C-alpha cells in the first residue's frame, strides 16, 4: 500500500502519547494481568508506560516486522512467545489494517489485546483501544520525528529578499 493512501496526518507528541496511555490504563487497572507482551517496535514505549501505571514488572516481546516507513510490506515473525497469552496484556501502539493484529491473535489467542490508537479496518481485532482515527490517516509517532532548529521568520525573509535562499 502506498504512502499516497494517507490523506491526513495525526501528529502525536511525547506528552500526548503519555496522556493517552495513562487514559487507556484507567480502563485496564482493574484487571489482573500476569505481565505485558509488547509488539515491537511500536508497542515498546506504550508497554513500558503501561507497565509503570499498572505496576507490572514481567514484560515480554513479540517481534514482527510489517511496516517499511509508509508502505506496508509482508510480515516476518522474528520472535514469538511459547504460550497462548492467557492472563497477559498484549500491547501495540496502533492497529491499522489488522494484518499484524491477525498474526498476533493467531499466536496469542487468549491475550487481552490493547492499542492506544485504532483504525476502522483493524479495530475489531483488539479488545481495547483509546482513540480511533480514520483509515486514511497516517499517525506520526514521536519516536519517528526529530526536533530541528527553525530560523526566525524575519531572518528567513531577509535571507530570501537578498537572494541567499536557504544557504
C-alpha positions in Angstrom: 0.0 0.0 0.0 1.5 3.3 -1.0 2.0 6.5 1.0 -0.5 8.4 -1.1 -3.3 6.4 0.6 -2.8 8.6 3.6 -4.7 11.9 3.1 -4.3 13.1 6.7 -1.6 13.2 9.3 -2.1 12.9 13.0 1.0 14.1 14.9 1.4 12.6 18.4 3.8 14.4 20.8 5.5 12.7 23.7 3.2 14.5 26.1 0.1 13.4 24.1 1.2 9.8 24.0 1.8 9.8 27.7 -1.6 11.3 28.4 -3.3 8.8 26.0 -1.5 5.8 27.5 -2.5 6.9 31.0 -6.1 7.3 30.0 -6.0 3.7 28.5 -4.6 2.5 31.8 -7.7 3.8 33.6 -9.6 1.2 31.6 -7.1 -1.6 32.4 -6.2 -1.0 36.0 -9.0 -3.2 37.5 -7.8 -6.3 35.6 -5.2 -8.6 36.9 -2.5 -9.4 34.3 0.4 -11.7 34.7 2.5 -9.4 32.6 2.7 -7.5 29.3 3.7 -8.6 25.8 4.8 -5.7 23.7 4.6 -5.9 19.9 7.9 -4.5 18.6 8.7 -1.9 17.9 5.7 0.4 18.1 4.3 -1.3 21.3 7.6 -1.0 23.3 7.1 2.6 24.6 3.3 2.2 25.3 4.1 -1.1 27.1 6.7 0.5 29.3 4.3 3.3 30.3 1.5 0.8 30.9 3.8 -1.4 33.0 4.6 1.6 35.2 1.0 2.6 35.6 -0.3 -0.9 36.3 2.8 -1.8 38.4 3.7 -4.8 36.2 7.3 -6.0 36.0 7.1 -9.0 33.8 7.4 -7.8 30.2 8.0 -9.9 27.0 8.0 -9.1 23.3 6.6 -10.4 20.1 8.9 -9.2 17.3 7.1 -8.8 14.0 8.3 -6.7 11.1 5.4 -5.3 9.0 6.0 -1.6 8.1 8.7 -0.2 6.0 8.3 3.6 6.6 4.9 4.4 5.0 4.5 1.3 3.0 3.1 -2.0 4.4 5.1 -5.0 3.3 4.9 -8.6 4.2 5.0 -9.9 7.8 8.1 -11.6 9.3 7.8 -13.1 12.8 11.3 -12.5 14.2 10.4 -13.7 17.8 7.3 -15.4 19.1 6.0 -16.5 22.5 5.8 -20.0 23.9 2.3 -19.8 25.4 -1.2 -18.8 24.3 -1.4 -15.4 26.1 -3.8 -16.4 28.9 -3.7 -13.7 31.6 -1.4 -11.5 29.6 -1.9 -8.0 28.2 -0.8 -7.6 24.6 0.2 -4.1 23.7 0.8 -2.2 20.5 0.8 1.5 19.6 -1.7 1.1 16.8 -3.9 -1.3 14.9 -4.1 -0.3 11.3 -5.2 -2.7 8.6 -5.2 -5.6 11.1 -2.5 -7.6 9.3 -0.1 -7.7 12.3 -3.0 -8.0 14.7 -4.4 -11.0 12.9 -1.0 -12.7 13.1 -0.5 -11.9 16.8 -4.1 -13.1 17.6 -3.2 -16.5 16.0 -0.1 -16.7 18.2 -1.7 -15.4 21.4 -5.5 -16.1 21.2 -6.1 -15.7 24.9 -4.2 -12.4 25.5 -6.1 -9.2 26.2 -5.1 -7.0 23.2 -5.0 -3.2 23.8 -3.7 -0.5 21.5 -3.6 3.2 22.0 -4.9 4.1 18.6 -7.1 2.1 16.2 -8.2 2.4 12.6 -11.6 1.0 11.5 -10.1 -2.0 9.5 -8.2 -3.2 12.5 -10.4 -2.2 15.4 -12.4 -5.4 15.6 -9.2 -7.4 16.2 -8.4 -5.6 19.5 -10.1 -5.9 22.9 -9.5 -2.3 23.9 -8.2 1.0 22.4 -8.3 4.6 23.4 -8.6 6.7 20.2 -10.0 5.9 16.8 -8.5 7.6 13.8 -9.5 7.5 10.2 -8.2 4.7 7.9 -6.7 7.3 5.6 -4.8 9.0 8.5 -1.0 8.5 9.0 -0.1 8.7 12.6 3.3 10.3 13.2 4.7 9.0 16.5 7.2 11.0 18.5 9.9 8.4 18.1 9.7 8.8 14.3 10.2 12.6 14.4 13.1 14.9 15.4 13.3 18.4 16.7 15.1 20.8 14.3 16.0 24.4 14.5 13.7 26.7 12.6 15.1 30.1 11.6 13.2 33.1 12.8 10.7 34.3 10.2 12.3 37.8 10.0 15.8 36.3 9.3 14.4 33.9 6.7 12.6 36.8 4.9 15.7 38.9 4.9 17.7 36.0 3.5 15.2 35.3 0.8 15.0 39.0 -0.1 18.7 39.3 -0.5 18.7 36.2 -2.8 20.5 34.0 -0.2 17.8 31.3 -0.1 18.3 28.6 2.4 22.1 28.6 2.2 
